[in-house]
Amino acid sequence: LILHQKDFGVGLSNTNMWWGPGLHNSLHMSNNTLGFNYFFLGTTSEKRMGLIGYNLKYVFSKLDKNESKPYFTAIAADITYHSDPIITLGFFRSFLSGGILSNENITMGQAMLFPFQSFFKKTLFEENNNQDPSDTTDQTLSFFASLLLPKYKLKLYCEFGWDDHRWDVYDFFQHPDHSSAKLIGFRKYGLFNKKELILGMEYTDLVT
């Protein structure tokens, strides 16, 4: 159910979601499972301004079918330059929080605002009267880039993500590989000039 105007809308859905540039893997969300009920707000299709296109979506849900019944909150955004090549940059940030098995009493209002909090724990520390803030919520943040070469029918893409808060900007750049995951891949369409043939490969590393 969507109420929308000029590519912006608000609605309720249980459709599957796939977040990320990968075809077989995703660091955030895959549709290789049943959908769940969620509220969303944002663009309903790519919004274009000349050669620039963008998407922006906010999602919130209480996962009642999960034993813990946690909240799921996320934002997804990307921007595309439609030229030759076609370049897309984007990011995802999602949280699992609260629930009946959690040690914290997180309200729905708090859960809804998690994606807008600081990525750095130092800021959360200062906002919490210089007391160590809780870091028990499951956060995932990733950035991705894709390059589409229409002439060669070739798409290259990568994604890099983390599942914790960094202390500050220095910590982020000093140890970018800490608690990180990565995905790289390509797809070649029309292999041997046969439009039915597609060659692709992906590599995902969750070990670092």
C-alpha positions in Angstrom: 0.0 0.0 0.0 1.7 3.2 -1.2 0.6 6.9 -1.1 2.9 8.7 -3.5 3.3 12.0 -5.4 6.1 12.7 -7.9 8.2 9.6 -7.0 8.0 10.2 -3.2 5.8 8.1 -1.1 4.9 6.5 2.3 3.5 3.0 2.7 3.2 -0.4 4.3 4.6 -3.5 2.6 5.8 -7.1 3.1 7.6 -7.4 -0.2 11.1 -8.8 -0.3 14.0 -6.4 -0.3 17.5 -6.8 -1.7 20.0 -4.1 -0.6 23.4 -3.9 -2.3 25.0 -4.2 -5.7 25.6 -7.9 -5.5 23.5 -10.5 -7.3 24.2 -13.5 -5.0 25.4 -11.8 -1.8 24.4 -8.9 0.4 26.0 -7.4 3.5 22.7 -6.1 4.7 19.5 -7.5 3.3 18.6 -10.4 0.9 15.3 -11.6 -0.4 16.2 -15.3 -0.1 13.6 -15.6 2.6 10.0 -14.7 3.3 9.2 -11.0 3.5 8.2 -9.2 6.7 5.8 -6.4 7.4 7.5 -2.9 7.4 6.8 0.8 7.1 8.7 2.8 4.6 9.1 6.4 3.5 11.1 7.8 0.6 11.4 7.6 -3.2 9.2 5.0 -5.0 11.5 5.0 -8.1 14.6 6.8 -9.1 14.3 10.5 -8.9 16.0 12.2 -11.9 17.5 15.7 -12.2 19.1 15.8 -15.6 22.0 13.3 -15.6 21.7 12.8 -11.9 19.4 10.2 -10.3 18.9 9.3 -6.7 17.0 7.0 -4.4 16.3 7.4 -0.6 14.4 5.1 1.6 13.7 4.7 5.4 12.4 1.4 6.7 11.0 0.4 10.1 9.6 -2.8 11.4 9.0 -4.9 14.5 9.9 -8.4 13.6 7.1 -10.2 15.4 7.9 -13.6 13.8 11.3 -13.6 15.4 11.6 -15.2 18.8 13.1 -12.0 20.3 10.7 -9.6 18.5 13.4 -6.9 17.8 13.0 -3.7 15.9 14.5 -3.3 12.5 15.4 0.2 11.4 17.3 1.2 8.3 18.1 3.9 5.7 19.3 3.3 2.2 20.5 5.9 -0.3 22.3 6.1 -3.6 23.1 8.6 -6.3 23.8 7.8 -10.0 25.5 9.8 -12.7 23.9 8.7 -16.0 26.7 9.1 -18.5 29.2 6.8 -20.1 30.2 5.0 -17.8 27.2 5.1 -15.5 28.5 5.6 -11.9 26.5 4.8 -8.8 27.5 5.5 -5.2 25.5 4.7 -2.2 25.3 3.6 1.5 23.1 1.5 3.8 22.7 1.7 7.6 20.6 -0.8 9.5 19.9 -1.6 13.2 18.4 -4.6 15.1 17.5 -3.4 18.6 15.4 -4.1 21.6 13.2 -7.2 21.8 12.1 -9.4 24.7 15.5 -11.1 25.0 17.4 -7.8 25.1 19.0 -6.4 28.2 17.8 -2.9 27.3 14.3 -1.5 27.4 14.4 0.3 24.0 11.2 2.1 23.1 9.8 2.2 19.6 10.7 5.9 19.3 14.3 5.2 20.2 14.5 2.4 17.7 13.1 4.5 14.9 15.9 7.1 15.4 18.9 4.8 15.5 20.0 5.2 11.8 20.3 9.0 12.4 22.7 8.8 15.4 26.4 9.4 15.1 28.6 6.7 13.6 31.2 7.6 16.2 31.0 6.4 19.8 32.8 9.5 21.1 29.9 11.6 20.1 27.4 9.2 21.8 29.7 9.2 24.9 29.5 13.1 25.0 25.7 13.1 24.4 25.3 10.6 27.3 26.9 13.0 29.9 30.3 11.5 29.4 29.1 8.1 30.4 29.8 5.0 28.4 26.9 4.5 26.0 25.4 1.1 25.4 26.6 -0.5 22.2 24.6 -3.6 22.3 22.4 -2.8 19.3 23.4 -4.6 16.1 24.5 -2.0 13.6 25.6 -2.5 10.0 26.9 0.3 7.9 28.2 -0.1 4.3 29.2 2.0 1.3 29.1 0.7 -2.3 30.1 1.8 -5.8 29.2 0.4 -9.2 30.4 1.1 -12.6 28.4 0.2 -15.7 30.0 0.3 -19.1 27.1 0.2 -21.6 29.4 -0.2 -24.7 31.0 -3.3 -23.2 27.8 -4.5 -21.3 30.0 -4.8 -18.3 29.2 -4.0 -14.6 31.8 -3.7 -11.9 30.9 -3.2 -8.2 32.2 -3.3 -4.7 30.8 -2.9 -1.2 32.6 -2.3 2.1 30.9 -2.4 5.5 31.3 -2.5 9.3 29.2 -3.8 12.2 30.2 -1.5 15.1 30.7 2.1 16.1 34.1 3.6 15.7 35.4 5.9 18.5 36.2 8.8 16.2 37.3 9.8 12.7 40.9 9.0 13.5 40.0 5.5 14.7 38.0 5.0 11.5 40.8 5.9 9.1 43.5 4.3 11.3 41.9 0.9 11.4 39.5 0.7 8.4 39.7 -3.1 8.3 38.6 -3.6 11.9 35.3 -5.5 12.1 34.8 -5.1 8.4 33.3 -7.1 5.5 33.8 -6.6 1.8 32.1 -7.7 -1.5 33.5 -7.3 -5.0 32.1 -8.6 -8.3 31.4 -8.2 -11.9 28.7 -9.1 -14.5 29.2 -9.4 -18.3 26.0 -9.3 -20.3 25.7 -10.6 -23.8 28.7 -13.0 -23.6 30.0 -14.0 -27.1 27.3 -11.6 -28.5 24.6 -13.9 -27.1 22.1 -11.8 -25.2 21.0 -14.9 -23.3 24.4 -15.4 -21.8 25.6 -13.6 -18.7 28.9 -14.2 -16.9 29.4 -13.1 -13.4 31.5 -13.6 -10.3 31.3 -12.4 -6.7 33.6 -12.6 -3.7 32.4 -11.8 -0.2 34.6 -11.7 2.9 33.1 -11.6 6.4 36.1 -12.8 8.2 38.2 -9.7 8.8 
